[in-house]
Amino acid sequence: MTIVNCPTCEKEVIWSTQSPYRPFCSKRCQLIDLGEWADEKKVIAGSDDDLMSDYTEN
């Protein structure tokens, strides 16, 4: 059995089909995380030479 920590509240979560919100412990924690991404509190680091810049420059 694999146990992970909820990324939002750190509660232990069993990684199985019985845990539908894994890696989150609940729908609430899942939505909190989604909101943080939407508010850009969480980002994936990138560089200025991103791949899409070739397609958006005029």
PDBQT receptor file of N, H, CA, C and O in Angstrom, charges set to zero:
ATOM      1  N   MET A   1       0.846  -1.171   0.000  1.00  0.00    +0.000 N 
ATOM      2  CA  MET A   1       0.000   0.000   0.000  1.00  0.00    +0.000 C 
ATOM      3  C   MET A   1       0.899   1.244   0.000  1.00  0.00    +0.000 C 
ATOM      4  O   MET A   1       1.847   1.342   0.778  1.00  0.00    +0.000 OA
ATOM      5  N   THR A   2       0.579   2.183  -0.886  1.00  0.00    +0.000 N 
ATOM      6  H   THR A   2      -0.192   2.104  -1.518  1.00  0.00    +0.000 HD
ATOM      7  CA  THR A   2       1.334   3.420  -0.986  1.00  0.00    +0.000 C 
ATOM      8  C   THR A   2       0.572   4.531  -0.266  1.00  0.00    +0.000 C 
ATOM      9  O   THR A   2      -0.633   4.694  -0.457  1.00  0.00    +0.000 OA
ATOM     10  N   ILE A   3       1.281   5.285   0.556  1.00  0.00    +0.000 N 
ATOM     11  H   ILE A   3       2.260   5.153   0.712  1.00  0.00    +0.000 HD
ATOM     12  CA  ILE A   3       0.686   6.405   1.273  1.00  0.00    +0.000 C 
ATOM     13  C   ILE A   3       1.435   7.666   0.873  1.00  0.00    +0.000 C 
ATOM     14  O   ILE A   3       2.665   7.707   0.899  1.00  0.00    +0.000 OA
ATOM     15  N   VAL A   4       0.670   8.708   0.499  1.00  0.00    +0.000 N 
ATOM     16  H   VAL A   4      -0.329   8.675   0.478  1.00  0.00    +0.000 HD
ATOM     17  CA  VAL A   4       1.248   9.997   0.132  1.00  0.00    +0.000 C 
ATOM     18  C   VAL A   4       0.633  11.071   1.027  1.00  0.00    +0.000 C 
ATOM     19  O   VAL A   4      -0.387  10.836   1.675  1.00  0.00    +0.000 OA
ATOM     20  N   ASN A   5       1.247  12.232   1.059  1.00  0.00    +0.000 N 
ATOM     21  H   ASN A   5       2.076  12.422   0.533  1.00  0.00    +0.000 HD
ATOM     22  CA  ASN A   5       0.697  13.351   1.814  1.00  0.00    +0.000 C 
ATOM     23  C   ASN A   5      -0.094  14.252   0.869  1.00  0.00    +0.000 C 
ATOM     24  O   ASN A   5       0.337  14.525  -0.251  1.00  0.00    +0.000 OA
ATOM     25  N   CYS A   6      -1.236  14.702   1.326  1.00  0.00    +0.000 N 
ATOM     26  H   CYS A   6      -1.587  14.480   2.236  1.00  0.00    +0.000 HD
ATOM     27  CA  CYS A   6      -2.058  15.642   0.569  1.00  0.00    +0.000 C 
ATOM     28  C   CYS A   6      -1.220  16.903   0.327  1.00  0.00    +0.000 C 
ATOM     29  O   CYS A   6      -0.663  17.456   1.275  1.00  0.00    +0.000 OA
ATOM     30  N   PRO A   7      -1.123  17.366  -0.924  1.00  0.00    +0.000 N 
ATOM     31  CA  PRO A   7      -0.320  18.552  -1.214  1.00  0.00    +0.000 C 
ATOM     32  C   PRO A   7      -0.839  19.826  -0.527  1.00  0.00    +0.000 C 
ATOM     33  O   PRO A   7      -0.085  20.784  -0.351  1.00  0.00    +0.000 OA
ATOM     34  N   THR A   8      -2.095  19.837  -0.148  1.00  0.00    +0.000 N 
ATOM     35  H   THR A   8      -2.707  19.059  -0.291  1.00  0.00    +0.000 HD
ATOM     36  CA  THR A   8      -2.682  21.034   0.446  1.00  0.00    +0.000 C 
ATOM     37  C   THR A   8      -2.567  21.045   1.970  1.00  0.00    +0.000 C 
ATOM     38  O   THR A   8      -2.107  22.029   2.548  1.00  0.00    +0.000 OA
ATOM     39  N   CYS A   9      -2.983  19.955   2.625  1.00  0.00    +0.000 N 
ATOM     40  H   CYS A   9      -3.357  19.155   2.155  1.00  0.00    +0.000 HD
ATOM     41  CA  CYS A   9      -3.031  19.956   4.094  1.00  0.00    +0.000 C 
ATOM     42  C   CYS A   9      -2.060  18.981   4.741  1.00  0.00    +0.000 C 
ATOM     43  O   CYS A   9      -1.954  18.930   5.967  1.00  0.00    +0.000 OA
ATOM     44  N   GLU A  10      -1.343  18.202   3.920  1.00  0.00    +0.000 N 
ATOM     45  H   GLU A  10      -1.429  18.244   2.925  1.00  0.00    +0.000 HD
ATOM     46  CA  GLU A  10      -0.341  17.244   4.400  1.00  0.00    +0.000 C 
ATOM     47  C   GLU A  10      -0.919  16.010   5.101  1.00  0.00    +0.000 C 
ATOM     48  O   GLU A  10      -0.159  15.215   5.653  1.00  0.00    +0.000 OA
ATOM     49  N   LYS A  11      -2.235  15.833   5.092  1.00  0.00    +0.000 N 
ATOM     50  H   LYS A  11      -2.853  16.479   4.643  1.00  0.00    +0.000 HD
ATOM     51  CA  LYS A  11      -2.846  14.637   5.676  1.00  0.00    +0.000 C 
ATOM     52  C   LYS A  11      -2.441  13.424   4.840  1.00  0.00    +0.000 C 
ATOM     53  O   LYS A  11      -2.309  13.532   3.621  1.00  0.00    +0.000 OA
ATOM     54  N   GLU A  12      -2.244  12.270   5.481  1.00  0.00    +0.000 N 
ATOM     55  H   GLU A  12      -2.352  12.181   6.471  1.00  0.00    +0.000 HD
ATOM     56  CA  GLU A  12      -1.861  11.063   4.754  1.00  0.00    +0.000 C 
ATOM     57  C   GLU A  12      -3.041  10.533   3.943  1.00  0.00    +0.000 C 
ATOM     58  O   GLU A  12      -4.173  10.488   4.424  1.00  0.00    +0.000 OA
ATOM     59  N   VAL A  13      -2.754  10.133   2.697  1.00  0.00    +0.000 N 
ATOM     60  H   VAL A  13      -1.835  10.170   2.306  1.00  0.00    +0.000 HD
ATOM     61  CA  VAL A  13      -3.763   9.626   1.774  1.00  0.00    +0.000 C 
ATOM     62  C   VAL A  13      -3.279   8.290   1.226  1.00  0.00    +0.000 C 
ATOM     63  O   VAL A  13      -2.141   8.177   0.769  1.00  0.00    +0.000 OA
ATOM     64  N   ILE A  14      -4.133   7.291   1.271  1.00  0.00    +0.000 N 
ATOM     65  H   ILE A  14      -5.057   7.383   1.642  1.00  0.00    +0.000 HD
ATOM     66  CA  ILE A  14      -3.795   5.992   0.671  1.00  0.00    +0.000 C 
ATOM     67  C   ILE A  14      -4.003   6.107  -0.840  1.00  0.00    +0.000 C 
ATOM     68  O   ILE A  14      -5.079   6.487  -1.302  1.00  0.00    +0.000 OA
ATOM     69  N   TRP A  15      -2.960   5.774  -1.603  1.00  0.00    +0.000 N 
ATOM     70  H   TRP A  15      -2.085   5.464  -1.228  1.00  0.00    +0.000 HD
ATOM     71  CA  TRP A  15      -3.018   5.873  -3.059  1.00  0.00    +0.000 C 
ATOM     72  C   TRP A  15      -3.685   4.612  -3.600  1.00  0.00    +0.000 C 
ATOM     73  O   TRP A  15      -3.036   3.588  -3.813  1.00  0.00    +0.000 OA
ATOM     74  N   SER A  16      -5.000   4.708  -3.816  1.00  0.00    +0.000 N 
ATOM     75  H   SER A  16      -5.528   5.540  -3.643  1.00  0.00    +0.000 HD
ATOM     76  CA  SER A  16      -5.747   3.576  -4.364  1.00  0.00    +0.000 C 
ATOM     77  C   SER A  16      -7.008   4.101  -5.024  1.00  0.00    +0.000 C 
ATOM     78  O   SER A  16      -7.327   5.286  -4.925  1.00  0.00    +0.000 OA
ATOM     79  N   THR A  17      -7.719   3.216  -5.695  1.00  0.00    +0.000 N 
ATOM     80  H   THR A  17      -7.460   2.253  -5.776  1.00  0.00    +0.000 HD
ATOM     81  CA  THR A  17      -8.967   3.614  -6.333  1.00  0.00    +0.000 C 
ATOM     82  C   THR A  17     -10.033   3.987  -5.316  1.00  0.00    +0.000 C 
ATOM     83  O   THR A  17     -11.044   4.592  -5.670  1.00  0.00    +0.000 OA
ATOM     84  N   GLN A  18      -9.818   3.635  -4.066  1.00  0.00    +0.000 N 
ATOM     85  H   GLN A  18      -8.997   3.143  -3.778  1.00  0.00    +0.000 HD
ATOM     86  CA  GLN A  18     -10.745   3.992  -2.996  1.00  0.00    +0.000 C 
ATOM     87  C   GLN A  18     -10.592   5.462  -2.585  1.00  0.00    +0.000 C 
ATOM     88  O   GLN A  18     -11.415   5.984  -1.832  1.00  0.00    +0.000 OA
ATOM     89  N   SER A  19      -9.561   6.117  -3.070  1.00  0.00    +0.000 N 
ATOM     90  H   SER A  19      -8.893   5.693  -3.681  1.00  0.00    +0.000 HD
ATOM     91  CA  SER A  19      -9.311   7.535  -2.773  1.00  0.00    +0.000 C 
ATOM     92  C   SER A  19      -9.493   8.329  -4.069  1.00  0.00    +0.000 C 
ATOM     93  O   SER A  19      -8.521   8.573  -4.784  1.00  0.00    +0.000 OA
ATOM     94  N   PRO A  20     -10.716   8.728  -4.376  1.00  0.00    +0.000 N 
ATOM     95  CA  PRO A  20     -10.995   9.340  -5.681  1.00  0.00    +0.000 C 
ATOM     96  C   PRO A  20     -10.328  10.684  -5.928  1.00  0.00    +0.000 C 
ATOM     97  O   PRO A  20     -10.210  11.095  -7.082  1.00  0.00    +0.000 OA
ATOM     98  N   TYR A  21      -9.886  11.384  -4.889  1.00  0.00    +0.000 N 
ATOM     99  H   TYR A  21      -9.981  11.050  -3.952  1.00  0.00    +0.000 HD
ATOM    100  CA  TYR A  21      -9.276  12.702  -5.068  1.00  0.00    +0.000 C 
ATOM    101  C   TYR A  21      -7.761  12.666  -4.978  1.00  0.00    +0.000 C 
ATOM    102  O   TYR A  21      -7.121  13.716  -4.955  1.00  0.00    +0.000 OA
ATOM    103  N   ARG A  22      -7.173  11.468  -4.928  1.00  0.00    +0.000 N 
ATOM    104  H   ARG A  22      -7.694  10.614  -4.947  1.00  0.00    +0.000 HD
ATOM    105  CA  ARG A  22      -5.728  11.340  -4.769  1.00  0.00    +0.000 C 
ATOM    106  C   ARG A  22      -4.989  12.182  -5.787  1.00  0.00    +0.000 C 
ATOM    107  O   ARG A  22      -5.412  12.193  -6.943  1.00  0.00    +0.000 OA
ATOM    108  N   PRO A  23      -3.956  12.865  -5.469  1.00  0.00    +0.000 N 
ATOM    109  CA  PRO A  23      -3.207  12.807  -4.226  1.00  0.00    +0.000 C 
ATOM    110  C   PRO A  23      -3.814  13.658  -3.110  1.00  0.00    +0.000 C 
ATOM    111  O   PRO A  23      -3.236  13.746  -2.026  1.00  0.00    +0.000 OA
ATOM    112  N   PHE A  24      -4.959  14.281  -3.352  1.00  0.00    +0.000 N 
ATOM    113  H   PHE A  24      -5.428  14.209  -4.232  1.00  0.00    +0.000 HD
ATOM    114  CA  PHE A  24      -5.595  15.106  -2.325  1.00  0.00    +0.000 C 
ATOM    115  C   PHE A  24      -6.452  14.232  -1.417  1.00  0.00    +0.000 C 
ATOM    116  O   PHE A  24      -6.891  13.150  -1.807  1.00  0.00    +0.000 OA
ATOM    117  N   CYS A  25      -6.683  14.719  -0.194  1.00  0.00    +0.000 N 
ATOM    118  H   CYS A  25      -6.326  15.598   0.123  1.00  0.00    +0.000 HD
ATOM    119  CA  CYS A  25      -7.482  13.940   0.752  1.00  0.00    +0.000 C 
ATOM    120  C   CYS A  25      -8.977  14.166   0.544  1.00  0.00    +0.000 C 
ATOM    121  O   CYS A  25      -9.790  13.345   0.971  1.00  0.00    +0.000 OA
ATOM    122  N   SER A  26      -9.346  15.261  -0.102  1.00  0.00    +0.000 N 
ATOM    123  H   SER A  26      -8.686  15.928  -0.448  1.00  0.00    +0.000 HD
ATOM    124  CA  SER A  26     -10.756  15.590  -0.265  1.00  0.00    +0.000 C 
ATOM    125  C   SER A  26     -10.961  16.510  -1.466  1.00  0.00    +0.000 C 
ATOM    126  O   SER A  26     -10.008  17.062  -2.015  1.00  0.00    +0.000 OA
ATOM    127  N   LYS A  27     -12.205  16.660  -1.855  1.00  0.00    +0.000 N 
ATOM    128  H   LYS A  27     -12.980  16.212  -1.409  1.00  0.00    +0.000 HD
ATOM    129  CA  LYS A  27     -12.563  17.586  -2.931  1.00  0.00    +0.000 C 
ATOM    130  C   LYS A  27     -12.180  19.014  -2.540  1.00  0.00    +0.000 C 
ATOM    131  O   LYS A  27     -11.742  19.798  -3.382  1.00  0.00    +0.000 OA
ATOM    132  N   ARG A  28     -12.348  19.349  -1.250  1.00  0.00    +0.000 N 
ATOM    133  H   ARG A  28     -12.704  18.712  -0.566  1.00  0.00    +0.000 HD
ATOM    134  CA  ARG A  28     -12.009  20.682  -0.748  1.00  0.00    +0.000 C 
ATOM    135  C   ARG A  28     -10.537  20.995  -1.012  1.00  0.00    +0.000 C 
ATOM    136  O   ARG A  28     -10.214  22.052  -1.554  1.00  0.00    +0.000 OA
ATOM    137  N   CYS A  29      -9.653  20.089  -0.633  1.00  0.00    +0.000 N 
ATOM    138  H   CYS A  29      -9.916  19.230  -0.192  1.00  0.00    +0.000 HD
ATOM    139  CA  CYS A  29      -8.216  20.314  -0.842  1.00  0.00    +0.000 C 
ATOM    140  C   CYS A  29      -7.894  20.388  -2.337  1.00  0.00    +0.000 C 
ATOM    141  O   CYS A  29      -7.032  21.164  -2.748  1.00  0.00    +0.000 OA
ATOM    142  N   GLN A  30      -8.577  19.592  -3.138  1.00  0.00    +0.000 N 
ATOM    143  H   GLN A  30      -9.278  18.962  -2.804  1.00  0.00    +0.000 HD
ATOM    144  CA  GLN A  30      -8.369  19.623  -4.581  1.00  0.00    +0.000 C 
ATOM    145  C   GLN A  30      -8.748  20.995  -5.147  1.00  0.00    +0.000 C 
ATOM    146  O   GLN A  30      -8.029  21.537  -5.986  1.00  0.00    +0.000 OA
ATOM    147  N   LEU A  31      -9.871  21.560  -4.693  1.00  0.00    +0.000 N 
ATOM    148  H   LEU A  31     -10.455  21.120  -4.011  1.00  0.00    +0.000 HD
ATOM    149  CA  LEU A  31     -10.319  22.862  -5.179  1.00  0.00    +0.000 C 
ATOM    150  C   LEU A  31      -9.440  24.003  -4.676  1.00  0.00    +0.000 C 
ATOM    151  O   LEU A  31      -9.228  24.981  -5.392  1.00  0.00    +0.000 OA
ATOM    152  N   ILE A  32      -8.931  23.888  -3.458  1.00  0.00    +0.000 N 
ATOM    153  H   ILE A  32      -9.103  23.093  -2.876  1.00  0.00    +0.000 HD
ATOM    154  CA  ILE A  32      -7.993  24.892  -2.947  1.00  0.00    +0.000 C 
ATOM    155  C   ILE A  32      -6.764  24.944  -3.843  1.00  0.00    +0.000 C 
ATOM    156  O   ILE A  32      -6.304  26.026  -4.206  1.00  0.00    +0.000 OA
ATOM    157  N   ASP A  33      -6.229  23.781  -4.200  1.00  0.00    +0.000 N 
ATOM    158  H   ASP A  33      -6.602  22.901  -3.905  1.00  0.00    +0.000 HD
ATOM    159  CA  ASP A  33      -5.051  23.707  -5.067  1.00  0.00    +0.000 C 
ATOM    160  C   ASP A  33      -5.361  24.301  -6.442  1.00  0.00    +0.000 C 
ATOM    161  O   ASP A  33      -4.555  25.059  -6.983  1.00  0.00    +0.000 OA
ATOM    162  N   LEU A  34      -6.512  23.966  -7.007  1.00  0.00    +0.000 N 
ATOM    163  H   LEU A  34      -7.166  23.350  -6.569  1.00  0.00    +0.000 HD
ATOM    164  CA  LEU A  34      -6.899  24.500  -8.314  1.00  0.00    +0.000 C 
ATOM    165  C   LEU A  34      -6.989  26.025  -8.258  1.00  0.00    +0.000 C 
ATOM    166  O   LEU A  34      -6.544  26.710  -9.180  1.00  0.00    +0.000 OA
ATOM    167  N   GLY A  35      -7.562  26.553  -7.182  1.00  0.00    +0.000 N 
ATOM    168  H   GLY A  35      -7.923  25.997  -6.434  1.00  0.00    +0.000 HD
ATOM    169  CA  GLY A  35      -7.663  27.997  -7.022  1.00  0.00    +0.000 C 
ATOM    170  C   GLY A  35      -6.303  28.674  -6.950  1.00  0.00    +0.000 C 
ATOM    171  O   GLY A  35      -6.126  29.773  -7.476  1.00  0.00    +0.000 OA
ATOM    172  N   GLU A  36      -5.341  28.023  -6.299  1.00  0.00    +0.000 N 
ATOM    173  H   GLU A  36      -5.485  27.131  -5.871  1.00  0.00    +0.000 HD
ATOM    174  CA  GLU A  36      -3.992  28.583  -6.220  1.00  0.00    +0.000 C 
ATOM    175  C   GLU A  36      -3.342  28.653  -7.596  1.00  0.00    +0.000 C 
ATOM    176  O   GLU A  36      -2.632  29.613  -7.896  1.00  0.00    +0.000 OA
ATOM    177  N   TRP A  37      -3.576  27.649  -8.433  1.00  0.00    +0.000 N 
ATOM    178  H   TRP A  37      -4.152  26.869  -8.189  1.00  0.00    +0.000 HD
ATOM    179  CA  TRP A  37      -3.054  27.688  -9.803  1.00  0.00    +0.000 C 
ATOM    180  C   TRP A  37      -3.756  28.782 -10.599  1.00  0.00    +0.000 C 
ATOM    181  O   TRP A  37      -3.114  29.514 -11.352  1.00  0.00    +0.000 OA
ATOM    182  N   ALA A  38      -5.084  28.895 -10.435  1.00  0.00    +0.000 N 
ATOM    183  H   ALA A  38      -5.606  28.299  -9.823  1.00  0.00    +0.000 HD
ATOM    184  CA  ALA A  38      -5.848  29.907 -11.176  1.00  0.00    +0.000 C 
ATOM    185  C   ALA A  38      -5.437  31.326 -10.782  1.00  0.00    +0.000 C 
ATOM    186  O   ALA A  38      -5.420  32.223 -11.626  1.00  0.00    +0.000 OA
ATOM    187  N   ASP A  39      -5.109  31.533  -9.514  1.00  0.00    +0.000 N 
ATOM    188  H   ASP A  39      -5.124  30.805  -8.828  1.00  0.00    +0.000 HD
ATOM    189  CA  ASP A  39      -4.659  32.842  -9.036  1.00  0.00    +0.000 C 
ATOM    190  C   ASP A  39      -3.175  33.071  -9.303  1.00  0.00    +0.000 C 
ATOM    191  O   ASP A  39      -2.630  34.106  -8.921  1.00  0.00    +0.000 OA
ATOM    192  N   GLU A  40      -2.527  32.129  -9.947  1.00  0.00    +0.000 N 
ATOM    193  H   GLU A  40      -2.970  31.287 -10.258  1.00  0.00    +0.000 HD
ATOM    194  CA  GLU A  40      -1.103  32.166 -10.273  1.00  0.00    +0.000 C 
ATOM    195  C   GLU A  40      -0.223  32.258  -9.029  1.00  0.00    +0.000 C 
ATOM    196  O   GLU A  40       0.868  32.825  -9.070  1.00  0.00    +0.000 OA
ATOM    197  N   LYS A  41      -0.712  31.690  -7.916  1.00  0.00    +0.000 N 
ATOM    198  H   LYS A  41      -1.599  31.230  -7.882  1.00  0.00    +0.000 HD
ATOM    199  CA  LYS A  41       0.119  31.558  -6.727  1.00  0.00    +0.000 C 
ATOM    200  C   LYS A  41       1.094  30.402  -6.905  1.00  0.00    +0.000 C 
ATOM    201  O   LYS A  41       2.147  30.360  -6.269  1.00  0.00    +0.000 OA
ATOM    202  N   LYS A  42       0.734  29.467  -7.776  1.00  0.00    +0.000 N 
ATOM    203  H   LYS A  42      -0.122  29.501  -8.292  1.00  0.00    +0.000 HD
ATOM    204  CA  LYS A  42       1.612  28.356  -8.144  1.00  0.00    +0.000 C 
ATOM    205  C   LYS A  42       1.885  28.477  -9.633  1.00  0.00    +0.000 C 
ATOM    206  O   LYS A  42       0.971  28.730 -10.418  1.00  0.00    +0.000 OA
ATOM    207  N   VAL A  43       3.124  28.299 -10.018  1.00  0.00    +0.000 N 
ATOM    208  H   VAL A  43       3.867  28.094  -9.380  1.00  0.00    +0.000 HD
ATOM    209  CA  VAL A  43       3.508  28.358 -11.426  1.00  0.00    +0.000 C 
ATOM    210  C   VAL A  43       4.583  27.323 -11.694  1.00  0.00    +0.000 C 
ATOM    211  O   VAL A  43       5.261  26.860 -10.777  1.00  0.00    +0.000 OA
ATOM    212  N   ILE A  44       4.730  26.972 -12.937  1.00  0.00    +0.000 N 
ATOM    213  H   ILE A  44       4.180  27.348 -13.683  1.00  0.00    +0.000 HD
ATOM    214  CA  ILE A  44       5.827  26.111 -13.365  1.00  0.00    +0.000 C 
ATOM    215  C   ILE A  44       6.877  27.024 -13.961  1.00  0.00    +0.000 C 
ATOM    216  O   ILE A  44       6.600  27.781 -14.891  1.00  0.00    +0.000 OA
ATOM    217  N   ALA A  45       8.073  26.952 -13.428  1.00  0.00    +0.000 N 
ATOM    218  H   ALA A  45       8.298  26.338 -12.672  1.00  0.00    +0.000 HD
ATOM    219  CA  ALA A  45       9.148  27.825 -13.892  1.00  0.00    +0.000 C 
ATOM    220  C   ALA A  45       9.440  27.587 -15.363  1.00  0.00    +0.000 C 
ATOM    221  O   ALA A  45       9.403  26.454 -15.843  1.00  0.00    +0.000 OA
ATOM    222  N   GLY A  46       9.725  28.647 -16.055  1.00  0.00    +0.000 N 
ATOM    223  H   GLY A  46       9.755  29.567 -15.665  1.00  0.00    +0.000 HD
ATOM    224  CA  GLY A  46      10.056  28.556 -17.467  1.00  0.00    +0.000 C 
ATOM    225  C   GLY A  46      11.137  29.557 -17.799  1.00  0.00    +0.000 C 
ATOM    226  O   GLY A  46      11.663  30.239 -16.920  1.00  0.00    +0.000 OA
ATOM    227  N   SER A  47      11.462  29.637 -19.067  1.00  0.00    +0.000 N 
ATOM    228  H   SER A  47      11.035  29.083 -19.781  1.00  0.00    +0.000 HD
ATOM    229  CA  SER A  47      12.484  30.587 -19.491  1.00  0.00    +0.000 C 
ATOM    230  C   SER A  47      11.892  31.536 -20.521  1.00  0.00    +0.000 C 
ATOM    231  O   SER A  47      10.796  31.312 -21.036  1.00  0.00    +0.000 OA
ATOM    232  N   ASP A  48      12.630  32.596 -20.813  1.00  0.00    +0.000 N 
ATOM    233  H   ASP A  48      13.520  32.779 -20.395  1.00  0.00    +0.000 HD
ATOM    234  CA  ASP A  48      12.164  33.586 -21.774  1.00  0.00    +0.000 C 
ATOM    235  C   ASP A  48      12.110  33.041 -23.193  1.00  0.00    +0.000 C 
ATOM    236  O   ASP A  48      11.382  33.576 -24.029  1.00  0.00    +0.000 OA
ATOM    237  N   ASP A  49      12.846  32.014 -23.472  1.00  0.00    +0.000 N 
ATOM    238  H   ASP A  49      13.437  31.580 -22.793  1.00  0.00    +0.000 HD
ATOM    239  CA  ASP A  49      12.860  31.451 -24.821  1.00  0.00    +0.000 C 
ATOM    240  C   ASP A  49      11.862  30.301 -24.944  1.00  0.00    +0.000 C 
ATOM    241  O   ASP A  49      12.212  29.213 -25.402  1.00  0.00    +0.000 OA
ATOM    242  N   ASP A  50      10.617  30.550 -24.531  1.00  0.00    +0.000 N 
ATOM    243  H   ASP A  50      10.333  31.434 -24.159  1.00  0.00    +0.000 HD
ATOM    244  CA  ASP A  50       9.623  29.494 -24.565  1.00  0.00    +0.000 C 
ATOM    245  C   ASP A  50       9.283  29.117 -26.016  1.00  0.00    +0.000 C 
ATOM    246  O   ASP A  50       9.486  29.914 -26.932  1.00  0.00    +0.000 OA
ATOM    247  N   LEU A  51       8.786  27.945 -26.206  1.00  0.00    +0.000 N 
ATOM    248  H   LEU A  51       8.621  27.298 -25.462  1.00  0.00    +0.000 HD
ATOM    249  CA  LEU A  51       8.567  27.397 -27.533  1.00  0.00    +0.000 C 
ATOM    250  C   LEU A  51       7.480  28.126 -28.318  1.00  0.00    +0.000 C 
ATOM    251  O   LEU A  51       7.536  28.141 -29.547  1.00  0.00    +0.000 OA
ATOM    252  N   MET A  52       6.503  28.723 -27.663  1.00  0.00    +0.000 N 
ATOM    253  H   MET A  52       6.458  28.710 -26.664  1.00  0.00    +0.000 HD
ATOM    254  CA  MET A  52       5.406  29.370 -28.356  1.00  0.00    +0.000 C 
ATOM    255  C   MET A  52       5.765  30.777 -28.840  1.00  0.00    +0.000 C 
ATOM    256  O   MET A  52       5.030  31.332 -29.658  1.00  0.00    +0.000 OA
ATOM    257  N   SER A  53       6.831  31.359 -28.382  1.00  0.00    +0.000 N 
ATOM    258  H   SER A  53       7.428  30.909 -27.718  1.00  0.00    +0.000 HD
ATOM    259  CA  SER A  53       7.159  32.721 -28.771  1.00  0.00    +0.000 C 
ATOM    260  C   SER A  53       7.368  32.849 -30.282  1.00  0.00    +0.000 C 
ATOM    261  O   SER A  53       7.107  33.913 -30.844  1.00  0.00    +0.000 OA
ATOM    262  N   ASP A  54       7.830  31.800 -30.945  1.00  0.00    +0.000 N 
ATOM    263  H   ASP A  54       8.043  30.936 -30.489  1.00  0.00    +0.000 HD
ATOM    264  CA  ASP A  54       8.011  31.825 -32.391  1.00  0.00    +0.000 C 
ATOM    265  C   ASP A  54       6.685  32.003 -33.115  1.00  0.00    +0.000 C 
ATOM    266  O   ASP A  54       6.648  32.565 -34.210  1.00  0.00    +0.000 OA
ATOM    267  N   TYR A  55       5.607  31.537 -32.523  1.00  0.00    +0.000 N 
ATOM    268  H   TYR A  55       5.636  31.081 -31.634  1.00  0.00    +0.000 HD
ATOM    269  CA  TYR A  55       4.294  31.569 -33.169  1.00  0.00    +0.000 C 
ATOM    270  C   TYR A  55       3.516  32.835 -32.841  1.00  0.00    +0.000 C 
ATOM    271  O   TYR A  55       2.552  33.152 -33.538  1.00  0.00    +0.000 OA
ATOM    272  N   THR A  56       3.900  33.561 -31.815  1.00  0.00    +0.000 N 
ATOM    273  H   THR A  56       4.683  33.304 -31.249  1.00  0.00    +0.000 HD
ATOM    274  CA  THR A  56       3.128  34.728 -31.401  1.00  0.00    +0.000 C 
ATOM    275  C   THR A  56       3.778  36.052 -31.798  1.00  0.00    +0.000 C 
ATOM    276  O   THR A  56       3.140  37.100 -31.694  1.00  0.00    +0.000 OA
ATOM    277  N   GLU A  57       5.013  36.031 -32.242  1.00  0.00    +0.000 N 
ATOM    278  H   GLU A  57       5.532  35.180 -32.327  1.00  0.00    +0.000 HD
ATOM    279  CA  GLU A  57       5.675  37.270 -32.654  1.00  0.00    +0.000 C 
ATOM    280  C   GLU A  57       5.202  37.662 -34.028  1.00  0.00    +0.000 C 
ATOM    281  O   GLU A  57       4.983  36.808 -34.887  1.00  0.00    +0.000 OA
ATOM    282  N   ASN A  58       5.042  38.960 -34.238  1.00  0.00    +0.000 N 
ATOM    283  H   ASN A  58       5.219  39.653 -33.539  1.00  0.00    +0.000 HD
ATOM    284  CA  ASN A  58       4.595  39.467 -35.566  1.00  0.00    +0.000 C 
ATOM    285  C   ASN A  58       5.738  40.074 -36.314  1.00  0.00    +0.000 C 
ATOM    286  O   ASN A  58       5.560  40.548 -37.436  1.00  0.00    +0.000 OA
TER     287      ASN A  58
